Amino acid sequence: MRLDPQLHRFRLASRDLFNQYYFPGPPNSIDIWDALELFAPVEEVLFQTLVIQKSPLSPTSYGAPNSEILVVVRSDSTPIMVNRERGKDHGYWDFPIERVDRKIVMNFVCFFDFDKTRHQDHQYVHVEIADWASDPEVVGRRALIENQYVSFELASNVGE
């Protein structure tokens, strides 16, 4: 089952709601970090209502690796940025793998932008690599891949 409609709708709703109503600026004089903190529970509700409740997905929090939402690359040479350290969701995205093929298995974590102090675009999909026979060293690492290169699918074992 394709999850593109749910994830794309959530991506747009999340970024637009933040950019229009939470991003600091006149008449708000709130700090950007305070705005991000205030928006986090709103984004969680959006994820639950626009993604989880609109599909056969198990309840899970936004920002946690979700093995039921597969992030699928659309070509056999897709650019990716893999985290240097296994299990880290921040830091250096410079592991020496720069391209992946369709055989990689990635679980959805969240949408991501490098600069949190500007308007959000959710340009990247933050994933956790679950399997890739071409290079098992990347399994368990977090990675970033541009939204334009992927689609979202329900894992085949969901609902069994």
BELRA-V793116 format. One record per backbone hydrogen bond with DSSP energy under -0.5 kcal/mol. CO is the residue of the C=O (numbers start at 1). NH is the residue of the N-H. If there is no record, write none. Layout:
# BELRA-V793116
co=CO nh=NH
co=CO nh=NH
This chain:
# BELRA-V793116
co=1 nh=154
co=3 nh=7
co=4 nh=8
co=5 nh=9
co=6 nh=10
co=7 nh=11
co=8 nh=12
co=9 nh=13
co=10 nh=14
co=11 nh=15
co=12 nh=16
co=13 nh=17
co=14 nh=18
co=15 nh=19
co=16 nh=20
co=17 nh=21
co=17 nh=22
co=18 nh=22
co=18 nh=23
co=25 nh=28
co=28 nh=25
co=31 nh=35
co=32 nh=36
co=33 nh=37
co=34 nh=38
co=35 nh=39
co=36 nh=40
co=37 nh=41
co=38 nh=42
co=39 nh=43
co=40 nh=44
co=41 nh=45
co=42 nh=46
co=43 nh=47
co=44 nh=48
co=45 nh=49
co=46 nh=50
co=47 nh=51
co=47 nh=52
co=48 nh=53
co=52 nh=55
co=61 nh=64
co=65 nh=67
co=66 nh=69
co=66 nh=108
co=68 nh=70
co=68 nh=155
co=69 nh=108
co=70 nh=72
co=70 nh=153
co=71 nh=106
co=72 nh=151
co=78 nh=100
co=81 nh=144
co=82 nh=95
co=85 nh=88
co=90 nh=92
co=91 nh=93
co=92 nh=84
co=96 nh=98
co=97 nh=82
co=98 nh=80
co=100 nh=78
co=101 nh=104
co=104 nh=106
co=105 nh=130
co=105 nh=131
co=106 nh=71
co=107 nh=128
co=108 nh=66
co=109 nh=63
co=110 nh=126
co=112 nh=124
co=114 nh=116
co=115 nh=118
co=123 nh=147
co=124 nh=112
co=124 nh=126
co=125 nh=127
co=125 nh=145
co=126 nh=109
co=126 nh=110
co=127 nh=143
co=128 nh=107
co=128 nh=130
co=129 nh=140
co=131 nh=105
co=132 nh=135
co=135 nh=138
co=136 nh=139
co=138 nh=141
co=140 nh=87
co=141 nh=129
co=142 nh=83
co=143 nh=127
co=144 nh=81
co=145 nh=125
co=146 nh=149
co=147 nh=150
co=149 nh=74
co=151 nh=72
co=152 nh=3
co=152 nh=4
co=153 nh=70
co=155 nh=158
co=157 nh=160
